């Protein structure tokens, strides 16, 4: 339901429950997050391609 949203979701409120993160652990020790230097306009097709790649990468984090 919340797959594909940008960013990190730390809390979800539903009708009968609340899910929240109480701890975040990184598997990789050397994580580098770079902020964008300049905005870039891309086509919807390019955005879809990027999302496919990002989703495949994210799936790898949840496989144990």
ABEGO torsion letter per residue (X at the ends): XABGBBEBBABBBBAABBBBBABBBBABABBBBBBBABBBBBBAAAAAAAAAAAAAAAAAAABX
